[in-house]
Amino acid sequence: MRLSVLDQSIALEGQGQDAAIRDTLSLAAHAEALGYARFWLSEHHGLPSIVGSAPEILMAAIAARTRRIRIGSAGVMLPHYSALKVAEQFRVLEALAPGRIDLGVGRAPGGDMRIAQALNPNAYGAAEHFPEQVRDLQAWTSQASHRGLTAHPLGPHAPEVWILGSSDYGAQLAAHLGLPYAFAYFFTDGQGVERALELYRSLYRPSERHPTPQATICVWALVAERGDDARHHAMSREHWRMARMRGELGPLQDPDRIAERGFRAEDAAALEAMRAKAFVGAVAEVSGRLRALAAELELDELVINSWSFHSEVRRNSYALLAREFGLEAEAGA
């Protein structure tokens, strides 16, 4: 079983948003030392909490600080951009970190429509061209001359293109194009994952680079030596999710403060449902549940997303999971 990381550069109350970017760089080096297979970065716009707005720039900085771990976008929101420009950016990244670049792409705006239109004046209807954009991207990143154009710089390696999604649409497109597929399990608390993976595998059309289906899911998880500690620190994200449901967005808050004032009474039912599905607790218990989920979905890799107000708590969580899954031994070997 391989484990990978998805980081979203989460802003913390009382700290500048720029600190979240620097923390992402530090976490990437930590993940590599622990033996994680990939380090993926999300793209969001106009949010005061998830501030990783330019994954391709962060990837370049991480490439300069690491030697082994694969580095990827999860993902580039392709309808905002020219496929040729994205191909050029990722061919540059491939030159910086040969054989280590993943190009995950998504169709969602990663923000509201005002943001989408500011990024792309032709945003309305742009998502309808997503399949064509992905085909263009495949051609230009694979060094092929396409439409009489070539994406430079050329080199012996090509970025690995992934389709990201949380619905049947992305699964079917990835299958049709013969590309790896990552399901955003944490977006929906797993709703729809079985159907999406079944469609992906049953409809898969082999490609030269990927003769067989390659799928993973991204799960939110936080572990500690003691389950109560993990559940305490998970309150930061729980509070954020409750506030988001009310249309309130802000930086991640200290769990000690949240515990002191408690949650709103009207949040009780939603909190209970969220906690019932959460991968939060003592490391042995959560690792067992993650292994069971991977076995049920026939996966050999999981991508772990984790938030914590305290950076050392998050780093410890990733370290405990690495030890439980034997990643440290693999890294040492």
C-alpha positions as CSV (number, residue, x, y, z in Angstrom):
1,M,0.0,0.0,0.0
2,R,1.3,3.4,-1.0
3,L,0.3,6.6,0.7
4,S,0.5,10.1,-0.7
5,V,-0.3,13.6,0.5
6,L,-2.7,16.3,-0.7
7,D,-1.9,19.7,0.8
8,Q,-4.1,22.8,0.5
9,S,-2.1,25.6,2.2
10,I,-4.5,26.2,5.0
11,A,-4.5,29.7,6.6
12,L,-4.5,29.9,10.4
13,E,-6.2,32.5,12.6
14,G,-3.6,35.0,13.9
15,Q,-1.0,34.2,11.2
16,G,-0.4,35.7,7.8
17,Q,-1.6,33.7,4.8
18,D,2.0,33.7,3.5
19,A,3.0,31.5,6.4
20,A,0.6,28.8,5.0
21,I,2.6,28.7,1.8
22,R,5.9,28.3,3.6
23,D,4.4,25.6,5.7
24,T,3.4,23.7,2.6
25,L,7.1,23.7,1.5
26,S,8.2,22.4,4.8
27,L,5.6,19.7,4.8
28,A,6.7,18.5,1.4
29,A,10.2,17.8,2.6
30,H,8.7,16.1,5.7
31,A,6.5,13.8,3.5
32,E,9.5,12.8,1.4
33,A,11.6,11.9,4.4
34,L,8.7,9.8,5.7
35,G,8.4,7.8,2.5
36,Y,5.2,9.2,0.9
37,A,4.9,8.5,-2.8
38,R,3.4,11.8,-4.0
39,F,2.9,15.3,-2.8
40,W,-0.1,17.0,-4.5
41,L,-1.2,20.6,-4.2
42,S,-4.7,22.0,-4.7
43,E,-5.8,25.1,-6.6
44,H,-8.4,27.4,-5.0
45,H,-9.2,31.1,-5.6
46,G,-10.7,33.9,-3.5
47,L,-10.8,31.9,-0.2
48,P,-9.5,33.2,3.1
49,S,-8.9,29.7,4.3
50,I,-7.5,27.6,1.4
51,V,-4.9,29.9,0.0
52,G,-2.9,27.6,-2.4
53,S,-3.9,29.5,-5.6
54,A,-0.9,28.6,-7.8
55,P,0.1,25.0,-7.5
56,E,2.6,25.1,-10.4
57,I,4.7,27.7,-8.6
58,L,4.6,25.8,-5.4
59,M,5.6,22.7,-7.3
60,A,8.7,24.4,-8.6
61,A,9.8,25.4,-5.1
62,I,9.2,21.9,-3.9
63,A,11.1,20.4,-6.8
64,A,14.2,22.4,-5.6
65,R,13.8,21.1,-2.0
66,T,13.2,17.3,-2.7
67,R,14.8,14.5,-4.6
68,R,12.5,11.5,-4.8
69,I,8.9,12.2,-4.1
70,R,6.5,12.8,-7.0
71,I,5.1,16.3,-7.1
72,G,1.7,17.1,-8.6
73,S,-1.3,19.4,-9.0
74,A,-4.6,18.3,-7.6
75,G,-5.4,20.0,-9.5
76,V,-5.1,22.7,-12.2
77,M,-8.6,23.9,-13.0
78,L,-8.1,23.7,-16.7
79,P,-11.1,25.8,-18.0
80,H,-9.4,28.9,-16.5
81,Y,-6.4,28.5,-18.8
82,S,-4.9,27.8,-22.2
83,A,-4.0,24.1,-22.5
84,L,-0.8,25.0,-24.3
85,K,0.3,27.3,-21.5
86,V,-0.4,24.7,-18.9
87,A,1.6,22.1,-21.0
88,E,4.5,24.5,-21.2
89,Q,4.5,25.1,-17.4
90,F,4.5,21.4,-16.7
91,R,7.2,20.7,-19.2
92,V,9.3,23.2,-17.4
93,L,8.5,21.5,-14.1
94,E,9.4,18.1,-15.7
95,A,12.8,19.6,-16.6
96,L,13.3,20.7,-13.0
97,A,12.3,17.3,-11.5
98,P,12.6,14.7,-14.3
99,G,10.3,11.7,-14.0
100,R,8.5,13.2,-10.9
101,I,5.7,15.4,-12.2
102,D,2.0,14.7,-12.0
103,L,-0.4,16.9,-13.8
104,G,-3.8,16.5,-12.2
105,V,-6.6,18.5,-13.9
106,G,-10.1,19.3,-12.9
107,R,-13.2,20.9,-14.4
108,A,-14.5,22.8,-11.3
109,P,-13.8,26.5,-11.0
110,G,-12.1,26.3,-7.6
111,G,-14.0,29.4,-6.6
112,D,-17.2,31.3,-7.6
113,M,-18.1,32.5,-11.0
114,R,-16.8,36.0,-10.4
115,I,-13.4,34.6,-9.8
116,A,-13.8,32.3,-12.8
117,Q,-14.6,35.2,-15.1
118,A,-11.7,37.2,-13.7
119,L,-9.3,34.4,-14.5
120,N,-10.9,33.8,-17.9
121,P,-13.1,36.4,-19.5
122,N,-14.7,33.6,-21.5
123,A,-15.5,31.5,-18.4
124,Y,-19.1,31.0,-19.2
125,G,-19.4,27.7,-21.0
126,A,-15.6,27.1,-20.8
127,A,-16.1,23.8,-18.8
128,E,-17.9,22.4,-21.9
129,H,-14.6,22.3,-23.7
130,F,-12.8,20.4,-20.9
131,P,-12.5,17.1,-22.7
132,E,-11.0,18.8,-25.8
133,Q,-8.6,20.7,-23.5
134,V,-7.5,17.4,-21.8
135,R,-6.8,15.9,-25.2
136,D,-4.7,18.9,-26.2
137,L,-2.8,18.7,-22.9
138,Q,-2.1,15.0,-23.4
139,A,-0.6,15.7,-26.8
140,W,1.5,18.7,-25.8
141,T,2.8,17.2,-22.6
142,S,3.8,14.0,-24.4
143,Q,6.2,15.9,-26.7
144,A,4.1,15.4,-29.7
145,S,3.7,18.1,-32.3
146,H,0.0,18.9,-32.1
147,R,-1.9,21.4,-34.2
148,G,1.4,22.3,-35.7
149,L,2.7,23.4,-32.2
150,T,5.1,21.9,-29.7
151,A,5.3,22.7,-26.0
152,H,8.8,23.3,-24.9
153,P,11.2,22.5,-23.3
154,L,11.5,18.9,-24.6
155,G,13.1,16.2,-22.6
156,P,13.2,12.4,-22.0
157,H,10.2,12.4,-19.5
158,A,6.7,13.6,-19.7
159,P,4.3,14.7,-16.9
160,E,1.7,12.1,-15.9
161,V,-1.8,13.5,-16.6
162,W,-4.5,12.6,-14.1
163,I,-8.2,13.4,-14.1
164,L,-9.6,14.5,-10.8
165,G,-13.2,14.5,-9.8
166,S,-16.0,13.8,-7.3
167,S,-18.7,12.6,-9.8
168,D,-19.3,10.1,-12.6
169,Y,-18.3,12.7,-15.2
170,G,-14.6,12.7,-14.4
171,A,-14.5,8.9,-14.0
172,Q,-16.0,8.4,-17.5
173,L,-13.7,10.9,-19.1
174,A,-10.6,9.4,-17.5
175,A,-11.8,5.9,-18.7
176,H,-12.4,7.2,-22.2
177,L,-9.0,8.8,-22.5
178,G,-7.1,6.0,-20.8
179,L,-5.8,8.2,-18.0
180,P,-5.3,7.7,-14.2
181,Y,-8.2,8.9,-12.0
182,A,-8.4,10.3,-8.5
183,F,-11.7,10.6,-6.7
184,A,-12.1,13.4,-4.1
185,Y,-13.5,11.2,-1.4
186,F,-13.2,14.0,1.2
187,F,-15.4,16.3,-0.8
188,T,-18.4,14.0,-0.4
189,D,-17.5,11.9,2.6
190,G,-17.3,9.1,0.2
191,Q,-20.7,9.4,-1.4
192,G,-20.6,8.2,-5.0
193,V,-17.1,6.6,-4.9
194,E,-18.2,3.0,-5.6
195,R,-20.2,4.1,-8.7
196,A,-17.4,6.3,-10.0
197,L,-14.7,3.6,-9.7
198,E,-17.0,1.0,-11.2
199,L,-17.6,3.2,-14.2
200,Y,-14.0,4.0,-14.5
201,R,-12.8,0.4,-14.5
202,S,-15.6,-1.0,-16.6
203,L,-15.4,1.6,-19.3
204,Y,-11.6,1.9,-19.3
205,R,-9.9,2.1,-22.8
206,P,-6.2,1.2,-22.5
207,S,-3.7,3.8,-23.6
208,E,0.0,3.4,-24.5
209,R,1.2,4.9,-21.2
210,H,-1.5,3.4,-19.1
211,P,-2.6,-0.1,-20.4
212,T,-4.6,-0.8,-17.2
213,P,-6.7,1.5,-15.0
214,Q,-4.9,3.4,-12.2
215,A,-7.2,4.8,-9.6
216,T,-6.8,6.4,-6.1
217,I,-9.0,8.4,-3.7
218,C,-8.2,11.3,-1.5
219,V,-9.3,10.9,2.1
220,W,-9.2,13.4,5.0
221,A,-7.6,11.9,8.0
222,L,-6.0,12.9,11.3
223,V,-4.4,10.5,13.8
224,A,-2.6,10.7,17.1
225,E,-1.3,8.2,19.7
226,R,-4.5,8.8,21.6
227,G,-7.8,9.0,19.9
228,D,-9.0,11.8,22.2
229,D,-6.1,14.0,21.1
230,A,-6.9,13.5,17.4
231,R,-10.6,14.2,17.9
232,H,-9.7,17.4,19.8
233,H,-7.5,18.8,17.0
234,A,-10.1,17.7,14.4
235,M,-12.5,20.3,15.9
236,S,-10.7,23.0,13.9
237,R,-11.8,21.5,10.6
238,E,-15.2,20.5,12.0
239,H,-15.8,24.2,13.0
240,W,-14.7,25.3,9.5
241,R,-17.1,22.9,7.8
242,M,-20.0,24.0,10.0
243,A,-19.3,27.7,9.2
244,R,-18.9,26.9,5.5
245,M,-22.4,25.4,5.5
246,R,-23.7,28.8,6.7
247,G,-21.7,30.6,4.0
248,E,-19.0,31.8,6.5
249,L,-15.4,31.3,5.4
250,G,-12.3,32.2,7.4
251,P,-9.0,30.8,8.6
252,L,-8.7,27.6,10.7
253,Q,-9.2,28.3,14.4
254,D,-7.5,27.0,17.5
255,P,-9.2,23.9,18.8
256,D,-8.7,25.0,22.4
257,R,-10.9,28.1,21.7
258,I,-13.5,26.0,19.9
259,A,-13.7,23.5,22.8
260,E,-14.1,26.4,25.3
261,R,-17.1,27.9,23.5
262,G,-18.5,24.7,22.0
263,F,-20.6,24.2,18.8
264,R,-24.0,25.7,18.1
265,A,-26.9,23.5,19.1
266,E,-28.3,23.5,15.6
267,D,-25.0,21.9,14.4
268,A,-25.4,18.8,16.5
269,A,-27.0,16.5,13.9
270,A,-24.6,17.5,11.1
271,L,-21.6,17.1,13.5
272,E,-22.7,13.6,14.5
273,A,-23.0,12.5,10.9
274,M,-19.7,14.0,10.0
275,R,-17.9,12.4,12.9
276,A,-19.4,9.0,12.1
277,K,-17.7,9.0,8.7
278,A,-14.5,10.7,9.8
279,F,-11.0,9.1,9.7
280,V,-10.1,10.6,13.0
281,G,-8.7,8.8,16.1
282,A,-5.9,6.6,17.4
283,V,-3.5,5.6,14.6
284,A,-4.1,1.8,14.8
285,E,-7.9,2.2,14.6
286,V,-7.8,4.7,11.7
287,S,-5.1,2.8,9.8
288,G,-7.3,-0.3,10.0
289,R,-10.3,1.6,8.6
290,L,-8.1,3.0,5.8
291,R,-6.8,-0.5,4.9
292,A,-10.4,-1.8,4.9
293,L,-11.6,1.0,2.6
294,A,-8.7,0.5,0.2
295,A,-9.4,-3.3,0.1
296,E,-13.1,-2.7,-0.5
297,L,-12.4,-0.3,-3.4
298,E,-9.5,-2.4,-4.7
299,L,-6.9,0.4,-4.3
300,D,-3.2,0.1,-3.8
301,E,-2.7,3.8,-3.0
302,L,-4.5,6.4,-0.8
303,V,-3.9,10.1,-0.8
304,I,-4.2,11.7,2.7
305,N,-5.3,15.2,3.2
306,S,-5.0,16.6,6.8
307,W,-5.6,19.9,8.5
308,S,-4.5,21.0,12.0
309,F,-4.2,24.4,13.6
310,H,-0.9,23.2,15.0
311,S,1.7,22.2,12.4
312,E,3.4,19.7,14.7
313,V,0.1,17.8,15.1
314,R,-0.3,17.4,11.4
315,R,3.3,16.4,10.9
316,N,2.9,13.8,13.7
317,S,-0.2,12.5,12.1
318,Y,1.6,11.9,8.8
319,A,4.5,10.3,10.7
320,L,2.3,7.9,12.6
321,L,0.5,6.8,9.4
322,A,3.9,6.4,7.7
323,R,5.1,4.1,10.5
324,E,1.9,2.2,10.6
325,F,2.0,1.5,6.8
326,G,5.7,0.8,6.8
327,L,6.6,3.8,4.7
328,E,9.7,4.7,6.7
329,A,11.1,1.2,6.1
330,E,10.6,1.6,2.4
331,A,12.2,5.1,2.3
332,G,15.2,3.7,4.2
333,A,15.5,0.8,1.8
